[in-house]
Amino acid sequence: MAPVADEQGLLQILDPSGALVETPENAAYRARIAHLGADDRRAMYRDMVLTRRFDDEATALQRQGELALFAQARGQEAAQVGSAHALAPQDYVFPSYREHGVLHVRGVDPIDRLRLFRGQDHGGWDPAEHNAQLYTLVLGSQVLHATGYAMGVQRDGLVGTGDPDKDTAVVVYFGDGTTSQGDVHEAMVFASVNDAPTVFFLQNNQWAISEPTARQAKVPFAARGAGYGIPSVRVDGNDVLACYAVTLEALERAHAGGGPTFIEAFTYRMGAHTTSDDPTRYRTREEEEYWRRRDPIDRLAALLTASGEWDEAWAAGVAADAEALAARIRTQTRELGAPPTAAMFEHVYATPHATVAEEAAWQAEYENAAADNAAYEEATR
């Protein structure tokens, strides 16, 4: 099967060397970033650096036994941070389990983002506070949920009013592997025929665990949007400015009542799928090195340097903030302690369930018996 993971036809504003690209094809998108100043670009850089530091520290904590599992996002920072910077406060986000950069920009505390991976609870934050749903482990389900939420927003009269503080859109994030789920097809059908204000943001990191995109599709994923009547764009996912621009366009369309957009952000997962994965079993070092040379953080740093927007004191401050974040994550994650065993039986179903209640009672009886045995052994020593 011929590979489809090529870089042809990608919308790009910032090339891998950090140079601005000016072509007729990207002119309209360049106009959408014209209002961004040095402070905006530096803010994107800082958010990407902090997201990566969060990612690296969480990975280390899992290796130390402090987290049960962790899903790395290293290499995908531009797609996440760029798109998240385009969001209006009232827009709503539905992530999968890897959108650490999106949730960082939305203000979700890093410790709350790790509670699920530690097994502390089912989520960790109040979705209403940040307009960001909890991480999704049942992949594909979030795409349907996002479309349903968008249809509700539409029926509540929060679309197409012309009021920028009122018009609302929904952005749902998913990966290339998730596109093989039927839920994605159903969601795109509903969104299309209902003109739902949904932005389908696919982060094509080219590997569905160990399955390459060549074994998932014969054409670029963005080509699928046409079959649903959904405007689609394929963007360089390691170009934070381009990701910002295409997301802003999609949100403007959704806010105005123009319906959904499908974005394929062509990027690369530089780390493992999760900490239980070994990517050396299916990826080559040459491939990984190719993408290291296209690092999204280095790319923006090169632009800031070339444009005179890089300041050493400011950069040192960003590095210090990243280390302070890592220290806080190490300390506060360990302070979470272990949840009570009984917590596993909570929130399994929305209403009481006989089987779950029976299992919870058995577990309580087992623990009580174990405690009694331990007390007896201690007393008879």
C-alpha positions, 0 to 999 in steps of 0.5 A, a space after each residue: 500500500 502506498 504511503 499517504 503520510 506526505 507533506 504535499 499540499 500543506 498550508 504553511 506560514 512558517 517553514 521548518 527553518 523558522 522563515 515566513 512563507 509567502 505564497 498566493 495559497 496562504 495569503 488569506 491565512 497570513 492576513 488572519 495573523 496580521 494582528 498578532 504582535 511580538 507579545 502574542 508570538 512570545 506567549 505561544 512560545 512560552 505555552 509550548 515550552 511549558 506544555 513540553 515540560 509538563 509532558 516530560 515531567 509527567 513521563 518521568 513521574 510515570 517511570 517512577 511509579 507515581 502515575 499509572 500511565 501517561 500519554 505523551 504529546 511531545 512534538 504536537 505542541 504547535 497544533 495544540 497551542 496554536 489552535 487553542 490561542 484562536 478560541 474565544 472564551 465561550 468556545 467549548 473544547 472536547 479533548 481526547 487524552 493527549 491535549 495537554 497544550 490545549 488544556 494548558 491554554 484553557 487554564 486547567 491546572 497541571 495537577 488536575 490534568 494528572 489526576 486521571 493518569 494517577 488513578 485519583 478520579 475520573 477527570 480532575 477539573 470542572 468542565 464548566 469552569 474552563 469550557 473544556 470537557 474531561 479527557 476521553 479514553 473511549 476514543 471517538 465518543 468525544 467527537 459525537 459528544 462535541 457535535 451534540 453539544 454544538 447542536 445544542 448551542 445552535 438551538 440555544 441561539 448562540 450561533 450567528 448572532 453577530 455578537 462576538 461575545 455570544 457566538 459559540 463554537 465547539 472544537 473537538 480534538 482526535 487522532 488519525 487512529 480515531 478516524 477509523 471509529 464509526 463515531 467520527 463518521 456519524 458525528 460528521 454526518 450530523 454536523 454537516 446536515 445540521 450546520 453545527 458549529 463544530 471544528 473537527 481538529 485532527 492531529 495526524 501524528 502518523 501513528 495509531 499506536 503502531 499502525 501507520 497512516 498508510 494502513 488507515 487511509 489511501 488519501 490524506 484525511 482532509 480529503 474526507 471532509 468533502 464527502 460530508 460537504 464539510 470545508 476542509 484544510 490540511 495544515 502543517 501541524 508543526 507551524 503554530 502560526 498556521 494552526 492558529 490561522 486555520 482554526 481562527 478561520 474555522 471558528 469564524 465560520 462556525 460563529 457566523 452559522 456557517 457550519 463545521 470545518 475539518 482540519 487535518 494538522 499534519 504533525 508527529 508524535 515524537 514520544 511513545 503512544 503512551 508510557 506502555 508503548 515502545 516505538 522503537 519496535 515500529 519506527 526508525 531512528 531516521 524517521 524520528 531524526 527527520 522530525 526532530 529537525 522540524 521541532 515546532 518549538 525550535 521553529 518559533 524560536 528561530 522566527 523570534 530570533 530572526 525578527 528581533 523579538 527574542 530577548 535573553 532575559 525573557 527566555 531565561 524567565 520562560 526556562 525558569 517558569 518551566 522548571 518551577 512548573 516541573 518542581 510543582 508537578 513533582 511535589 503536588 502529584 506525590 501529595 495526592 496520595 492514593 485514592 481509597 479502594 472504594 472510589 473505583 466503584 463510584 460514578 461507574 453508572 449514573 444511577 445505582 447498579 446492583 452488580 457494582 453495589 455487590 462488588 463494592 460490598 465484597 471489597 469492603 468485607 475483604 478489606 475489613 477481614 484483612 484488617 482484622 487478621 492484621 490486628 489479630 497477628 499484631 496482638 498475638 506476636 
